[in-house]
Amino acid sequence: MTGERRFFLDVRQSATGVSWGHRLTERQDMVALAIAQGHGVPDIVARVLAGRGVTAEQTERFLDPTIRELLPNPASLTDMEKAAARLADAIVAGEKVAIFGDYDVDGAASSALLKRFLTHFSVPSEIYIPDRIFEGYGPNPEAMRELISRGAKLIVTVDCGTNSAASIEAAKQAGADVVVLDHHQVGGALPAADAVVNPNREDDLSGQGHLCAAGVVFLCLVQTAKLLRERLPNADPVDLLSLLDLVALATVCDVVPLTGVNRAFVVKGLQVARQQKNEGLAALA
């Protein structure tokens, strides 16, 4: 790869006659050579990887990321243990849970993730997606009170809630607990929820700010499932990996960086999606 320039398929210029530029540094050329020789990938793939800053040592994990190796400890996210404990309490007690989602793909997938998890444990729940035109983004006091009037003891906001202090305060005053599972940037003081899990809050040191909301929800389900194995030892275990198709969909559609565990979410999620067991996603396909 060093020395004489090599061209993919020996094509030396674009269709308009512009010569291809050599974009790799000498150091990157050496890395590309090490990747190609050490991992048996084509030269062009090795060069693309080197150009993206992937080292020879990182190549295997980059090309074949695994959940086992890349999934962070959910408890490393601030308030995650509080959120999982409250969700586990609701499941054990059979309390009705309301899921307040966002109207984009990440919000819908996050809502579906939590709904499927609760359904596995026969917990009554409902999803509320606000009207984009008439209600706008995020929870509003009227909707929160309506959910409580329909029996919700716990409201979980997904892909929203971080900047909704007034609406969450209204829900608390009406008698419900509120857990926020979000990833948006914090625009002010955090709401007085029972837990606010957001890897982009200033005091979160998890380093997982690249997650979409569905990724945050999935980590919450992992932590909650761990608690439920102790509190409901006779319950059928939930197959969390079967939910990764939804996480992958949200990760791609929310255009978050495909780094770290996000790569594993997408790779493994696409494998789940190919099985077409999710009727909704199968219909969309």
C-alpha positions as CSV (number, residue, x, y, z in Angstrom):
1,M,0.0,0.0,0.0
2,T,3.0,2.3,0.3
3,G,5.1,3.4,-2.6
4,E,3.3,3.3,-5.9
5,R,-0.3,4.5,-5.7
6,R,-2.9,1.9,-6.1
7,F,-6.4,2.6,-7.4
8,F,-9.6,0.6,-6.7
9,L,-10.5,-1.4,-9.9
10,D,-7.7,0.7,-11.5
11,V,-10.1,3.6,-11.8
12,R,-7.9,6.7,-11.6
13,Q,-10.5,9.6,-12.1
14,S,-14.1,10.5,-11.7
15,A,-16.7,10.4,-14.4
16,T,-16.0,14.1,-15.0
17,G,-12.3,13.6,-15.4
18,V,-11.1,14.7,-12.0
19,S,-8.2,12.7,-10.6
20,W,-8.7,10.9,-7.3
21,G,-6.8,12.5,-4.5
22,H,-4.6,10.5,-2.1
23,R,-6.2,11.3,1.3
24,L,-4.4,9.0,3.6
25,T,-1.2,10.1,5.4
26,E,1.9,7.9,5.3
27,R,1.0,6.8,8.8
28,Q,-2.6,5.9,7.8
29,D,-1.1,3.9,4.8
30,M,0.8,1.8,7.3
31,V,-2.2,1.3,9.4
32,A,-4.2,0.2,6.4
33,L,-1.6,-2.3,5.5
34,A,-1.6,-3.7,9.0
35,I,-5.4,-4.0,8.9
36,A,-5.4,-5.7,5.5
37,Q,-2.7,-8.2,6.5
38,G,-3.9,-8.8,10.1
39,H,-7.6,-9.2,9.4
40,G,-7.8,-10.4,5.8
41,V,-10.0,-7.6,4.6
42,P,-9.7,-6.1,1.1
43,D,-7.3,-3.2,0.6
44,I,-10.1,-0.8,-0.1
45,V,-11.9,-1.7,3.1
46,A,-8.6,-1.4,5.1
47,R,-8.0,2.0,3.6
48,V,-11.5,3.2,4.5
49,L,-11.1,2.0,8.1
50,A,-7.7,3.7,8.4
51,G,-9.1,6.9,7.0
52,R,-11.8,6.8,9.7
53,G,-9.2,6.5,12.4
54,V,-9.7,2.8,13.1
55,T,-6.5,1.1,14.3
56,A,-5.4,-2.5,13.6
57,E,-6.2,-3.3,17.2
58,Q,-9.7,-1.8,17.0
59,T,-10.6,-3.4,13.6
60,E,-12.2,-6.7,14.9
61,R,-14.4,-4.9,17.4
62,F,-15.3,-2.2,14.8
63,L,-16.3,-4.8,12.1
64,D,-17.9,-7.3,14.5
65,P,-19.1,-5.4,17.6
66,T,-20.7,-7.5,20.3
67,I,-23.2,-6.5,23.0
68,R,-21.3,-8.5,25.6
69,E,-18.1,-6.4,25.0
70,L,-19.6,-3.0,24.4
71,L,-22.7,-2.7,26.5
72,P,-21.9,-0.3,29.3
73,N,-22.9,-0.9,32.9
74,P,-26.4,0.7,33.0
75,A,-25.8,1.8,36.6
76,S,-23.0,4.1,35.3
77,L,-25.7,6.5,34.1
78,T,-26.8,9.0,36.8
79,D,-30.2,8.1,38.3
80,M,-30.4,4.7,36.4
81,E,-30.6,2.7,39.6
82,K,-33.4,4.9,40.9
83,A,-35.3,4.6,37.6
84,A,-34.9,0.8,37.4
85,A,-35.9,0.4,41.1
86,R,-39.1,2.4,40.5
87,L,-40.0,0.5,37.4
88,A,-39.4,-2.8,39.1
89,D,-41.6,-1.7,42.0
90,A,-44.4,-0.9,39.5
91,I,-44.0,-4.3,37.9
92,V,-44.0,-6.3,41.1
93,A,-47.0,-4.3,42.4
94,G,-48.9,-4.5,39.0
95,E,-49.3,-0.7,38.9
96,K,-50.5,0.9,35.7
97,V,-47.6,2.5,33.9
98,A,-48.1,5.3,31.3
99,I,-45.5,5.8,28.7
100,F,-45.2,9.3,27.3
101,G,-43.3,9.2,24.1
102,D,-42.2,11.5,21.3
103,Y,-43.6,11.5,17.8
104,D,-40.4,10.7,16.0
105,V,-39.0,7.2,15.3
106,D,-36.8,7.3,18.4
107,G,-39.7,8.2,20.6
108,A,-42.0,5.6,19.0
109,A,-39.4,2.8,19.2
110,S,-38.6,3.8,22.8
111,S,-42.3,3.6,23.7
112,A,-42.6,0.2,22.0
113,L,-39.6,-1.1,23.8
114,L,-40.9,-0.3,27.2
115,K,-44.5,-1.4,26.3
116,R,-43.2,-4.8,25.2
117,F,-41.2,-5.2,28.4
118,L,-44.2,-4.4,30.6
119,T,-46.5,-6.6,28.6
120,H,-44.1,-9.6,29.2
121,F,-44.8,-9.2,32.9
122,S,-48.5,-8.6,32.4
123,V,-48.3,-5.1,33.7
124,P,-51.1,-2.7,32.5
125,S,-49.7,0.1,30.5
126,E,-50.6,2.6,27.8
127,I,-48.6,4.7,25.3
128,Y,-49.3,8.4,24.9
129,I,-47.9,10.2,21.9
130,P,-48.7,14.0,21.8
131,D,-50.2,15.6,18.7
132,R,-47.4,17.3,16.9
133,I,-49.5,20.2,15.8
134,F,-51.8,20.9,18.7
135,E,-49.6,19.7,21.7
136,G,-46.1,20.1,20.4
137,Y,-43.0,18.3,21.8
138,G,-42.8,16.7,25.2
139,P,-45.2,16.2,28.0
140,N,-47.8,18.8,28.8
141,P,-49.7,19.2,32.1
142,E,-53.1,18.4,30.6
143,A,-52.0,15.1,29.1
144,M,-50.2,14.1,32.3
145,R,-53.3,14.7,34.4
146,E,-55.4,12.8,31.9
147,L,-53.1,9.8,32.1
148,I,-53.3,9.9,35.9
149,S,-57.1,10.1,35.7
150,R,-57.0,6.9,33.7
151,G,-55.2,5.1,36.5
152,A,-51.5,5.6,35.9
153,K,-49.4,5.4,39.0
154,L,-46.1,5.8,37.2
155,I,-45.4,7.9,34.1
156,V,-42.2,7.2,32.2
157,T,-41.3,9.8,29.6
158,V,-39.1,8.5,26.8
159,D,-37.2,10.7,24.3
160,C,-38.5,13.7,26.2
161,G,-39.0,15.1,29.6
162,T,-35.6,16.6,30.4
163,N,-36.8,20.1,29.8
164,S,-40.4,19.7,31.0
165,A,-40.2,20.7,34.6
166,A,-43.7,22.3,34.8
167,S,-45.5,19.3,33.3
168,I,-43.6,16.8,35.5
169,E,-44.4,19.0,38.5
170,A,-48.1,18.9,37.5
171,A,-47.9,15.1,37.4
172,K,-46.3,14.9,40.8
173,Q,-48.9,17.2,42.3
174,A,-51.6,15.0,40.8
175,G,-50.2,12.0,42.7
176,A,-48.1,10.1,40.1
177,D,-44.4,9.2,40.1
178,V,-42.4,10.2,37.0
179,V,-39.3,8.7,35.5
180,V,-37.5,10.4,32.6
181,L,-35.5,8.4,30.1
182,D,-34.1,10.9,27.6
183,H,-30.9,11.9,25.7
184,H,-31.6,15.5,24.7
185,Q,-29.4,18.4,25.8
186,V,-30.4,20.0,29.1
187,G,-31.8,23.5,28.7
188,G,-32.0,24.5,32.3
189,A,-32.7,23.0,35.8
190,L,-33.6,19.4,35.8
191,P,-37.3,18.5,36.5
192,A,-38.2,17.2,40.0
193,A,-38.9,13.7,38.7
194,D,-38.2,10.6,40.7
195,A,-35.4,9.8,38.3
196,V,-33.9,11.7,35.3
197,V,-31.8,9.4,33.3
198,N,-30.0,11.3,30.6
199,P,-26.4,10.7,29.6
200,N,-26.2,14.3,28.5
201,R,-27.0,15.8,31.9
202,E,-24.0,17.7,33.2
203,D,-23.4,15.5,36.2
204,D,-23.5,12.2,34.2
205,L,-20.0,10.8,33.8
206,S,-21.0,7.6,31.9
207,G,-19.6,8.8,28.6
208,Q,-22.7,7.5,26.8
209,G,-23.9,10.8,25.4
210,H,-24.0,9.3,21.9
211,L,-27.0,7.1,22.8
212,C,-30.4,7.8,21.4
213,A,-33.4,7.5,23.7
214,A,-34.0,3.9,22.7
215,G,-30.5,3.1,23.8
216,V,-31.1,4.7,27.2
217,V,-34.4,2.8,27.5
218,F,-32.7,-0.5,26.6
219,L,-30.1,0.1,29.3
220,C,-32.9,0.8,31.8
221,L,-34.6,-2.5,30.8
222,V,-31.3,-4.4,31.4
223,Q,-31.0,-2.9,34.9
224,T,-34.6,-3.5,35.7
225,A,-34.5,-7.1,34.5
226,K,-31.5,-7.6,36.8
227,L,-33.6,-6.5,39.8
228,L,-36.6,-8.6,38.7
229,R,-34.5,-11.8,38.6
230,E,-34.1,-11.3,42.3
231,R,-37.6,-10.0,43.1
232,L,-39.6,-12.3,40.7
233,P,-37.4,-15.4,40.6
234,N,-40.2,-17.6,39.2
235,A,-41.2,-15.2,36.3
236,D,-40.2,-16.1,32.8
237,P,-37.0,-14.1,31.9
238,V,-37.5,-11.5,29.2
239,D,-35.5,-11.9,26.0
240,L,-33.9,-8.5,25.8
241,L,-31.9,-9.2,22.8
242,S,-35.1,-9.8,20.8
243,L,-35.9,-6.1,21.3
244,L,-32.7,-4.9,19.6
245,D,-34.5,-4.5,16.2
246,L,-36.3,-1.5,17.7
247,V,-33.1,-0.1,19.2
248,A,-31.3,-0.4,15.9
249,L,-34.2,1.3,14.1
250,A,-34.1,4.2,16.5
251,T,-30.3,4.4,16.5
252,V,-30.2,4.8,12.7
253,C,-33.2,7.1,12.3
254,D,-32.0,9.5,15.1
255,V,-28.6,9.7,13.3
256,V,-26.5,9.3,16.4
257,P,-22.8,8.3,16.0
258,L,-22.2,4.7,15.1
259,T,-19.6,4.3,17.7
260,G,-19.3,2.2,20.9
261,V,-22.3,0.2,21.8
262,N,-24.4,1.9,19.1
263,R,-22.5,-0.2,16.5
264,A,-23.4,-3.3,18.4
265,F,-27.0,-2.2,18.7
266,V,-27.3,-1.8,14.9
267,V,-25.4,-4.9,13.9
268,K,-27.2,-7.2,16.3
269,G,-30.5,-5.4,15.8
270,L,-30.4,-6.0,12.0
271,Q,-29.9,-9.6,12.7
272,V,-33.0,-9.7,14.8
273,A,-34.9,-7.7,12.2
274,R,-34.1,-10.3,9.5
275,Q,-36.1,-12.8,11.5
276,Q,-39.2,-10.6,11.0
277,K,-40.8,-11.6,14.3
278,N,-41.9,-8.0,15.0
279,E,-45.1,-7.8,13.0
280,G,-45.0,-4.0,12.9
281,L,-41.5,-3.8,11.5
282,A,-42.2,-6.7,9.1
283,A,-45.2,-4.8,7.7
284,L,-43.1,-1.7,7.2
285,A,-40.5,-3.7,5.3
